Amino acid sequence: MNSEIIAVGSELLLGQIANTNGQFLSQQLAPLGINVYYHTVVGDNKLRLQEAVIQAKKRANLIIITGGLGPTKDDLTKEAVAELLDRKLVYDEPSLKQIELYFQNSKRPMTENNKKQALVIEGSSVLNNDHGMAPGMAIFEEGTHFMLLPGPPKELKPMFTAYGENYLLDNLNEKSIIESRVLRFFGIGEAKLEEVLIDLIEAQSNPTIAPLAADGEVTLRLTVKHDDKKQAIFLLDELEAKINARVGKYLYGYDDTSLMQELVKRLLSKNYKIASAESLTGGMFSQQLTDYSGISEAFSSGIVTYSTEMKEKLLSVSKNTLAEYGAVSNECAIEMALGVKRICEADIGISFTGVAGPNHHEGKDVGTVYIGVALPNGRSKSFELNLSGTRGQIRERSVKYGCYYLLKEL
């Protein structure tokens, strides 16, 4: 099957809400071997919706439409599709009884327009709504499968998982699957990564390689289609091995992980306690670290020493270091890391000092950052960065580099 997902709702076009349903459905369709080639968003307008469906029929044999099944006048999805298919709308009695029961149990009067939610296209397979009122429906017409699903994600997701997926499995002509794997890289730019892997990218067929840049990171999505799951995974492993032979030193994780998440896992697995001393990041490292449950086993304390005086008073950075090298220096970063490790009785100390901008400081350019680490084996070292971007981006990237360097050292 080749599919198109049409999201209905003017609120989507106005940017009031995000189309998370489209993302969810694409994720669910891929393992079924169903290709998603287009996402369309259309407002609450019957004519424009019908035009979108007519266009989708030219390029897909599965059209999934989300939203517009509710009780109000602007909920017109099933009316529009029924008109296109020249079919009537009829009441689904079980759904109507469920709606009536809901109002009885909640001791609220049921308005007449709520009955509209129980209407379905004549001849369709009804998809029960166990978490709301309006049922979904699926229907086959002239070589095309249509599936209509409610807009609220709390209704759509369980409906598709419980009923929509089974409908598709029963009607699939092809039993192949799609397996994907996301490789996450840090410390190498998108352009450089593509340059190193250009021959693999140009020769791709099955599996495919799709680069994607995030803020300071690069990902590669590897995707393979095959009728045998073990063979699909073998093909992904084979391609990943070729990629790792060239850029494996930049690979830090897979799929939906992050640098901070990988650092937390590493700290917990090794039973290490970490403490942080932050200047330019202002507590951002410790804040992100404590977003993870269970981190109390690995995080000792965080100290924000923004002023030079507090670096000396709280962390025991020497007056000579500050006088000779300044607070924005490799030497200061190392002493900050050693100081916070000692004070907090931790296994690891990490520090951040630098110039986030918008002005120069101590003769150092904006984006000059020093990260110090004091390690369990007694070694200490610092890393110098020259970052670009806004004040916020420099601070955020500094935290990511701190995680990356610690992962490499550990």
N, C-alpha and C positions, 0 to 999 in steps of 0.2 A: 504493500500500500504506500502511496504517496499522499501526504496529508497537508492540509492547511488549517490553521487555527484562527478563527475570527472572534475577536473580543468585542462585545457590544456595550457601549456606555459612553455618554458624553463626558462623564467625570474622568474617564481615562484620557480623552483628548485634551481636557483642560488641565491635566497634570495633578488633579486632586488625589488620585490614587494610582498606584503602580500596577501593571499587568502581571501580577505574580502567578495568575492562573496559567498564562501562556508558558511561563518558565516551568511550572510543575508538570503540565501536560507533555511538554517536549521531553522532560526527564523520564516520564512514564512510558512514552511511546518508543523511545530508543531501544530499550531492552526487548521490545516486541518485534523489532526489525522494521518498524514503520518510519519511513523518512518524513521529516518535517522540513518542507522547503520554504514555506511562507508563514509569517504572522501578520495578520491584518487587524487593525482597530478601526471601528466605525461608530459614529454617534447614534443616538436614539432617534433614528430616522428610517422609516420603512423603505423608502425608495433607495436610499443609499445602501442600506443593508442588503436589499435584493440585488443591487448592482454588484456588491462585493461577493455575494454567493454565486452569481452568474459567472463572474471572473474566476472564482475559485474552482468552479466545475471544469474549467478549461485546463487546469493544471494539477488537479488532485482528485483521487477517488475516495478520499475520506475527508469530510469537512466537519470540523468540530466547532460549534458556536457556543460561546459562553456569555451568560448574562441575558437580561431582558425577559425573564420568565415570571416576574413578580405580578402583583395585583394592580399596578397603576397604569395609566394611559400610555406612559412612555415605555412600558414593558411590552414590546411588540415583536419579539423574535419569532415565536411560534406562529403568529399571524402572518408574518412576512414569508416564512418558509412554507407554510401550508398553502398560501396563495400561489407561490412559485410552482409547487408540486401539484396544484389543482386538487387538493384534498381538504376535507372538512376538519374542523376542530370538534372533538367530542370529549365528554367528561370521563375521566378515569375514576370509577366509583370508589375503589380502595383509597385513592389519594384524597377524594372529596370527603370521605368519612374520616380520614386522618386529620384533615383540616378542621372539620366540625368538632371532632373530639378535642383538639387542641384548645379551641375557644371555650368549650364546655369546662374543661379541666382548669383553665385559667380564669373562669368566671368573668369572661369579657364578651360583649356582644360581637357577633360576627357580621361584618359589613358585606353587602352583596358582591362587591368587587373581589373579595377574597376567594369566591368560588372560581374566579377566572384562573387561579393558579392550578386548579385540577384539570384544566383543559389540556389535551394532548392531540397531536396530529393523528388522524384516523389511520389505523393499520400499523402504527409504530410499536416498537418494543418499549415498554415503560421501564424507566430506571428509578427505583424507589428513592425517596429522599428521607433518610433516617435521621437527619439533623435539621430539617426545615420543613417547608410546606410544598413548594412547587416541585413536582417530579421532573426528572429528565426524560429524554426519549431518544430512540435510535430508529432509523428507517432507511431502507434501501430503495433507491429509485434510479432506473436507467443507468446502471453501472456505478453509481455513487452512493456511498454510505454517508448519511447525515447523523450527527450526534449533537443534541442540544443539552447543555448543562447549565445549572444555575450560576449566578455570578459570585455570591459570597464564597470565599475559599473554604470556610468551615463546612459548607454544604457540598461544594464541588469535589473536593479532594476525597472524602469518604465515599461519595457516590461513584466516582470514577473507579476507585480502588475496589469497591465491593461489586459493582455491576457493569460499569462501562468497559473495564478491561476484559471481563469475561465475554461480553458481546463481541469485542474485537477478536479475541482468540478464537471464538467459534466461527468467525467469518474471514479469517486470514487465509489467503491462498498460498502464501509463502511462510514457511516456518523458520526463517532465519532470525538471528538475533543480532543486536548491535551492542558491542562492548566498548566502553570508553575508559580512558585513564588520563588523568591530568598530572603532568610533571611540573613541579614548582621550582623555579630557579631564582637565585639572588646573587648579586655581585657581577652580573653580566647584562648588558643592554639588549633590547630586542633586535636592533640592527646587527650587533655582533653575533648574537645567537643564530640569526638567520644566515649570516655569512658563513659561519662554521658548518651549518647543516644544509646549505643550499642544494647540494646534490640530492640529499634524501628528500627534501621538500619538493623539488622539481620532479623526482621520479615516483612520487607517492601515487598510489592507486587504492590499494586495500592491504594494510591500514593506511589511513590518512593522517596528516600532521597539520594542526592548526595553531599557529603562534598567537598569543594574546598578551599585551602589555598591561600591567597594573601599575600602581604608584610605587616605583622603585623595584618592581618585581617583573618577571616574565614567566608565563606558563606555556606549556605545549599540551594541547589536547590530542591524544592518539585515539583514533576510532577505527574499529574493524567490524565488518559485517560477515557473518559466517553461519552456517546451519549447525555447527558443532561448537559448543561452549568451550571445551578444552582446547580445540584447535584455534579458536579466536584468541584465547588467553596466550597460547603459545606464540601466535603472530605478534601480539602486543609485547610480550617479553623479548622476542627477537629484535623488534624495532627499538625498544628501550635500551637494549644492550648496545646497539650501534650508536645511539645518541649519547649514552653514558661514557662510551669509549672516548668521546670528543669533549664533552662538557660536563661530565659527571661530578667534577669538583664543585660545581655551582648548584647542584641539585640538593634540595634540603627536605623535600616532602612531596606528598601526593594529594590529589583531589582537593578537599575543602580545608586542609590544614593551614596553619600560618606559622611564621617564624616564632612568635611568642608561644603558640601552642606546642611546637616541637621543643622549645626550650623548657617549658614546664614539664613535659614528659621526660626529658633527659634529667632534669634536676630530681624529680621524684624517683626515677629508676635508680639513681646513684645515691639517693639519700643525702643530697647536698643541701646545705642552707646557704641562701644568698642574701646579701644586703646591698642596697644601692645608695649612691651619693650623687645627687643631680643638681646641676646648675642650669644650663640652658633649657633642659627638658622639663624643669619645674615639677617633677613628680610624675611625669607621663609614663615613664618606664614602670614604676611601682603600681600605678593605677591600672595599666594594662595587664600587668602580672597578676594582680589580685582579682581580675575578672574571672579567673578560672577557679572552679571549686576544688578544694583539696590542697590549694597552694599554701595554706598555713603550715603544712608539713615541710615546705621548702623555703618560704620567705621569712626572713628574720625581721628586717626593718628597712625603712627608707628614710633618708635624710635629704631635705632640700636646703642646700647651702648656696643661695644665690649671690650673696655678697662676698667679697674677698675676705672681709673680717670674719665671717662665719666659717669659711673654709679653714682659716687658721685656728679659730677658737674651738669649733666642734670636731673637725677632722684632723687637727694637728698638722696641717700643711705648713711647712717651715717658712719663716719670714724670709730666709735667704732664697728659697725657691720662688716665692712670690715676687721678691725684689729683682731677681736676676732674669727669670723666665716669664713671669706674669701668671695670672690666673687662667689664661687661655693658652695652655701649653701641654706638651707631652708629660713634662715633669710634674706639673700640678695634677694632671689626670691620674698618674700612677700613685701619687701620695694620697689623693682622695680615695682611690680604691683600697689602698692599704689601710687607710685610716678607718673607713667604714667597716671593713672586714674585722679589724681589731676591736673596735668599739662595740659592734653588734655580735661579736663572737660567732661569726659566720665562717663557712668554708670558702665562700667566694665573695669578693667585693667587686662591684662594677661602678664606674663613674662616668659622668657626661659633663663636659665643659666646652664652651665654644661661643660663637657669634651667630645668633639666629637672625639678627637684623632688626630694623632696616638700616642701622648705622654701623660703621666700623667700631672696633673696640680693641684697645691696647695695640693699635697698629695692625690688627688682623682683619682680613677681608670678611665680609658677610659670607657665611657658609663654611667657615673654618671650624672644624669640630675635632675634639680629642676625646677618645673613649679609653678609659683605663680599666684593666682587669687584674685582680689579684686572685690567683688560682690556688686550689687545694694543695698542690705540690710545693708551694712556697714561691713559685715564679710569679713575676708581675711584668706586664708589658702594656704598651699603649698603641693606639691606632689613630692615624691622622686622616681626616677626610676633608675634601673640598666639595661641598654640596651646593646645588643651585635650587632656586625655587623661592616660594614665599616663606615667611617666618614659620607658619604652621607646617609647611612641607619639610622644611629643614629639621624641625623638631621631631616630626613623625619619622622621617628617614633615619635620623640619629638613633632612635629607639630600635628600628629594624636592624640597623647595622650592629648595634650592641648585642641583640639576640644572635645575629649571624656569627659574629666573632666568638661569642661564648660557645655556640654550637660547634664551631670549628676547633676550639681549644679543648672542649670536653669530649 
